[in-house]
């Protein structure tokens, strides 16, 4: 393995593992971590993630072609990392109910309800200049927190309901 690849892998481990271990620790105790300063919540408790909002507004983002980037689904379909989306059934352009439920369960593990920037789902693909990770193998999917799709993901993490 080349020195450059070793350094890249080491850097990714340093950047990603702390988020994964914090999220895993919070889940194992049954509690979400406290919202970061500036995070908003409509109650003292963490908001609940809404499945219908996820299915109708979040999942389509994973299938959307973004300028100069591959769709999230291309790299995260049956992937060997935390964001492992269900493979679309042959001939389908959207997920079945069962596949969407699986995606919801998987993606929910990558968020801290009420805290978009504390959520790996939003932090990892966000450009570093906008507060995101220095490295995302899929590139900077979101150049800023004002990106419409980033805002939609943030609304879901904040507990927005479908209706």
C-alpha positions, 0 to 999 in steps of 0.5 A: 500500500502506498504511503499516500493511501495509508495517510488518507486512510489514517486521516479518514479514521481520525475524522470519522471514527469520533463521530461514529463512536459518539453516536454509538455510545449515545444509542447504546444508552438509549439517549441522543447526545445533547444538541450543540450550541445554537441548535434549536428544538421545539421541546426540552427533549430531542425531536422525533425523526419523522418517517413520512418526511424522510420517505417523501423529502429525504430519500429523493435527495439520495437519488438526485443527480447533483451538478459535478457529483454522482448521486449519493445512491451510486456510492452508498448502495450496499456500501461497506460503510455507515451510510448503506442504502438499500439496493433499488429493486430491479426496474424501480426508480424509487424504494419499496416500503420495506426498502424505505423502512430499512433506509430510515433505520440506517440513516437515523443512526447517522443523525443526532435529532435536533442537531444537524451539524452534530449529525454525520449525515449532514456534516460529512458531505458538507464543504469544510468552509461551511463547517463540514469534514475535510474529506468526503470521497464523494466530494463536497455534495453541499457547498454551504448550509444554505443548499436547499437539499442540505436544508431539507436534511436539516429540517428532518433532523430538527424533527420536521413532520411531513404534514 
